[in-house]
Every structure is written in structure tokens, then in C-alpha cells.
Amino acid sequence: MSVSINHQTYYMIAEACAIAGTNRNTLLRWIREGRFPDVKTRDRNGWRLFGAADVERLRCEVNKLEQIEKA
């Protein structure tokens, strides 16, 4: 379920992972390991909100991994 704040769309972690083609647990591990930067925007419950740029950066990271696996 996307959220709109100041005319900008943000995605919850499950949506961002679905769009990028990865798993939620994988993303959380990447954040813990420092492989993917944690987002700065959070909702009032403290849950991560991913902007379009964050989702695109995640998609690039997933594509980079897929290309390495194919080689």
C-alpha cells in the first residue's frame, strides 16, 4: 500500500521489494550489512518508506546481482 506525502509517493518495504524483485528478508540483511543504504523516511510507526529513487536503486542492486549469477 503506497503512501502519498506532499505529492510524493512512498512504498512500504513489501511493495518496494515486490517492485524490485527481491525478498524482504534479503533487503533487511543488505541494510544490516551496509550493502544497501537505509532509507531516511519513516512513517509515524517507524516503518521504512521507500521513495521512487530508493526503489530504483534497489532494482539496480538486484539486477547487478542477477547479472553476476548469470555469468
Residue pairs with C-beta under 8 A, 6 or more apart in sequence:
1 12
1 15
2 9
2 10
2 11
2 12
2 15
3 9
3 10
3 11
3 12
3 43
3 49
4 10
5 41
5 49
8 51
8 52
9 51
9 52
10 41
10 49
10 50
10 51
11 19
11 49
11 50
11 51
11 55
12 47
12 48
12 49
12 50
13 24
13 27
13 28
13 47
13 48
13 50
14 24
15 50
16 27
16 50
16 54
16 55
16 58
17 23
17 24
17 26
17 27
17 58
19 55
19 59
20 55
20 58
20 59
20 61
20 62
21 59
21 62
22 58
22 62
27 36
27 58
30 36
30 61
31 37
31 38
35 61
36 57
36 58
36 61
37 57
38 48
39 48
39 49
39 50
39 51
39 54
41 48
41 49
41 50
41 51
42 48
42 49
43 49
50 58
